Amino acid sequence: MRALTGICLAALLAAGTATAIVLGGARDGTDVIGHQAAPQVVRSADLYFALNDMDAQAANLLLFGADPDYTALRKETLDTYEQRRTQADTDLQRVTEAVAGDQAGQRAVQTVIGELGRYEALVARAQLLEDQAHAPAGRPSADALAAYRQATDLLRQRLLPGVDDVTKANAAVVERNYADQRDALVGGWWWILLTGLLALAGLGLLQRVLAVRFRRLVNVPLAVTSLLVLPGLITALTLTSRADHHLVVAKSNSFDSVIALSRARGRVRPQRRREPLPDRPHPSGRLRAELPRQDPVLRPG
């Protein structure tokens, strides 16, 4: 009888422990997906947008040239460029912290850091050459135009795909975490069920042994314990099933939707802000022939 009592207690303890571990792990998994992974993707999308707008503002600077009539607009555009560069640096720093434990993400971030430095250097060179040439509005110098073309090609071919790789690395981490958590919930559900049934079977058998030995039809403490274990088991199984559902919903609403939105947001680059130029003959016809064509940049699908 002592052995049977020990089995009952062990089964009850195992069921309670399994419930606590499974539900705690589900809560952590939901928190990772909803409050950590999704913000990381948002930062990647913000970085993508900031880089696109940096390139648009760099083109605006070439559009204005050294014409003194557009000094104020040139300063405003340069300020916007610096704001976007600061935003990109901040987003890149946060993304770097987010992928600290993922090698693929770290490689992608290092690529972005290196290419961003090259891009900024080319844009700075284009601005310097444009200032030195004293080019009129809408007619950038050949050297400045060549430097800008190198910069925007670098952006399209290396920098933006690198940011996309960072997003994909974050997504891969979430997918692994999601799959592991769902597997743990399924296994935990069965473990709770088995230990709970074992506890109920042990209590029922113990009740039978006591009834035979002491000729008592019902042992009140054991009966109360059994009545408490049964709804507890049902509650634990229900909570585990709900946790699985909440995990699916968290991934669908907080992560998958953010991924879809970020990809849609990043498909078209920001439009030029200063075309045509105000109060002057429209130079855009000549400018369109000289600046590289600004087709929408499609992210790798």
Disulfide bonds with the S-S distance in Angstrom:
none
